[in-house]
Amino acid sequence: MKKIRNFNLLILLVTFLGTTLLSASCTNSQKPKDTRDVAQKHNEEKFDSKKQERDAQFIVNAAEINMAQIQLGQLAQQRGQSTHVKELGKNLEDAYTMSLKNLTTLADSKRITIPTATTNKVRNAYNDLNNKSGNDFDKAYADMMVNKHKDAIAIFEKATTDRYDRDINNWAIATLSDLRTNLNQSIDCQTKCTKK
């Protein structure tokens, strides 16, 4: 009987210590790594040449642009006040979902790792926009889309002249046309939001 009681006490003590250690390790654990950083590290380890690393960096940037547009487009459809904001959100979600699919295929063929989940930068943009409502949301979304598309076009234009891989260069050139179309739609939406 005494052995059973000592055994039960030992199990209770081990369980308590295990729970305490597990709890301490969870509270002291580092912040989850940004999938962008993880992708960049994998690419740096994989590629020896600066040319390949630069191509990989462009692909990582393009993946982040696509993910941002998909998530922000979904948010616009949910929180947008006006029809034109909701329509722009839907159009951009559809366009960038297809673009991300094509980009993923290209990245796989080049052995380039891309972010697999929303990056910190995308999450921050989403949270900033999500804190707005009504007409403020609509104006902020339209302004953000104009600015993000201008930035994306600059990145892609640079890629068409700086990249060494022919397939990546061709994809960037083909995507530029879509980006310019999306910029024009965003400017149109911005103009409508300003008139309100």
N, C-alpha and C positions, 0 to 999 in steps of 0.2 A: 504494500500500500504506500509506504514511504517512497519507494522507487518511482511509482506512478506519479505521485505528487511532485517529486523532484523533476521528473521528465516533463510534466505539464508546465512547471515553472520555467524550465529551460526553454521550452517551445514558446512560451509567452515572452520571455526575454529576447529570444532570437527574432521573433516577429516584431517586437517593439523596436529593436535596434535596426532591423531591416527597413521598417517603415520610416524611421527617423533619417537614416542615410539616404533613402530614396527621395524623401521630401527635401532634404538639404541639397541633393544633386539637382533636383528639378528647379529649385529656386535660384541656384547658383549657375544654372546652365546659361551658356551664351545665347544671345539673340540669334534666331535662325538666319542662316546665310542667305543673302540675296542671290536668286538664281542667275542673275546677270554676272555676278562675281564668280560664281561656280563655273558657269560656261566659259568665261574668259580664262580662268585658271586652267581648265581642261584644254583649251585651245593652245595656251602658252606651252603646256607640257607636250602637246602633240606635234607642234610645228617648229621646225628649226629656223626657217627663213623668215626674215622681216616681211617679205612679200606675202607669205601665207598668213602670218599673224595679222597683217593689215586687212587682208580679205576677210579673215575670220571676224575681226573687229567690226567691219562694215556689216556683215551678216548678223552679228549679235545686235548691233544698233537697229537694223531693219526689223528684226524680230520684236524688239521692244516697242518700236513704232507701231507695228501691227497689233500687238497685244493692247497697247494703250487705246488705239482707235476702236478696237472691238469692245473693250470694257466701257469706254466713255460713250460709245454709240448705244450700248445697252442701257446705260444710265439715262441718256437723253430720251430714249423711248419710254422709260418709266417715269421720269421726273419732269420732262419737258412740258411746258405750258401750252405752247403753240404747235399747230400741225406741222409747220415747216421745220421746227426743231426735231420733232419726232421722226419726220421723214428723212431728214439729214442723218440722224442717228441710225436709222434702219439702213439707209444706203451705205453709210460708212461701215457699219458692222458687216454687212454682206460683202462689200468690196475687200475689206481687210481680212475677213475670214478666208476668202479665196486666195488673197495674196500670201497669207501666212501658210496656207497649205502648199502653195508653190514654193515658197521660201524654205519650208521644212524639207521638201523633196530635194531642192538644190543643196541645202546644208548637209543632208545625209549623203548625197553623192560626192561631196567634197570632204567628208569626215569632220565637218565643223559642228561643234556643240553649240546649241542655242538655248536661251532660257526656257525652262519647262513650265514655269508658273509666273504669275504676275510679279514684276520686279518692284523694288521699293519706290523707284521713281514713278512708275505707273500708279501704284497704290496712293502715293502722295497727291498726284494730280486728281485721281478719283475722289479722294477724301475732300480735297479743296472744293471741288465742284459739287459734291454731295451735300456740303454744308449750306448751299444756296437753295432758294426756292422761288417759284413763280417766275415773273419776268426777269428777276436777277439771275436766276439759273439759265434761262434762255440766252440772255445777253452774254453771260460768262462762257457758256458752252460755245456759242458762235464765235466769240473772240478767241477762245482757246483753239478751236478748229482752224481758224485762219492762221494763227501763229504757229501751230504745230505743223500745218501743211507747208508753210513757208520754210520752216526749219528743215523739214523732211526733204523738200526739194533741193535745198542747199547741200544736204548730206549726199543725196543721190547724184546731183550734178558733179560733185567732187568725185564720187565713186566712178562715174563714167570716164573720168580722165586719169584717175590715180590707180585704179585697180589693174592687176596683172593677169588675173584669171579671166579668160574669155567668156566662160559661161556666166560668171558673176557680173561681168561688165554688161553682157547682153541682157541679163535679167534687170539690172539697174536701169538700162536705157528703156526697156519695155515698160518698166514700172513708173518711170518719170511721167509718161503720158497720163496714166491713171491718177498720179498725184496732182497733176495740174488740173485735171477735171474735178477732183475732189476739192481742190483749193477754190475753184470757181463756184462750186456748189456752196462751200462754206462762206464765201464772200457774199453770195446771194442771200443766204440765211442771215448773215450778220446785218446786211442792209435792211432786211424785213424786221429784224429785232430792234434796230435803231429807230425805225418809224413808229414803233408802238408808243 
